[in-house]
Amino acid sequence: MSRAPRSCHATALGLLARRDHFRAELARKLDQRGFDADEVDGALERLTDAGLLDDDKAARAYVRARQRRAPLGRIRLLAELRAKGVDEHIAENALEELEEHHDQDAAQRAAEHWLGCSGAQRKGPPGLARHLERRGFPAGVIVDLLERYRDRFAS
């Protein structure tokens, strides 16, 4: 006996039960599962109207979760949200919740961790700068940290 195929709405609910999704992300997943565009749009509207699909809430949760895993700069977080299809205004609002000195504090944590890893001395200041840049910290913050840690690289 075969099961009846799940509706687009039920499939979307199942995905949302696992974790928050962004509208664009959920639309892509439903499309990949073979649902037509009208079904997807209808399901997404129902979920939005019910308060179960909220890009603002998901963006704030995403930023908090990423910060718990590893210190990242605003540049990287914004790029990740954009890549997930989050509207620019929503992404900016989510990043506003970060503390005023977020980039400086997070960059210092990232630098301390990197400096504690083997091979950091060998890679020197250029390695630290590359590491911090990949993590999305602005150039001014990176330059300040390189000055602060200059003595650690002196041989």
Residue pairs with C-beta under 8 A, 6 or more apart in sequence:
6 14
7 39
7 43
8 30
8 35
8 39
8 40
8 42
8 43
9 42
9 43
9 46
9 47
11 30
11 33
11 35
11 43
12 26
12 30
12 43
12 44
12 47
12 53
13 47
13 52
15 21
15 26
15 29
16 26
16 47
16 52
16 53
20 54
20 57
20 58
20 61
20 62
21 29
21 53
21 58
22 55
22 58
22 59
22 84
22 85
22 86
23 44
23 48
23 53
23 55
23 85
24 84
24 85
24 86
25 84
25 85
26 44
26 47
26 53
27 40
27 44
28 85
30 39
30 40
30 43
31 37
31 40
35 43
44 53
47 53
48 54
55 86
55 87
55 90
56 90
56 93
56 94
58 86
59 81
59 86
59 90
59 91
59 93
59 94
60 94
60 97
62 80
62 81
62 84
62 94
63 77
63 81
63 94
63 95
63 97
63 98
66 72
66 77
66 80
67 98
67 106
70 110
70 135
71 105
71 106
71 107
71 109
71 110
71 113
71 135
72 106
72 110
72 135
72 136
73 103
73 106
73 107
73 132
73 135
73 136
73 137
73 138
73 141
74 95
74 98
74 102
74 103
74 136
74 138
75 136
75 137
75 138
76 134
76 135
76 136
76 137
77 95
77 136
78 91
78 92
78 95
78 136
79 136
81 90
81 91
81 94
82 88
82 91
86 94
99 105
103 137
103 138
103 141
104 141
104 144
106 135
106 137
107 132
107 135
107 137
107 141
107 142
107 145
108 145
110 131
110 132
110 135
110 137
111 128
111 131
111 132
111 145
111 149
114 120
114 127
114 128
114 131
114 132
115 128
115 149
115 152
120 127
120 128
121 153
124 153
125 146
125 149
125 150
125 153
128 145
128 146
128 149
129 142
129 146
132 141
132 142
132 145
133 139
133 142
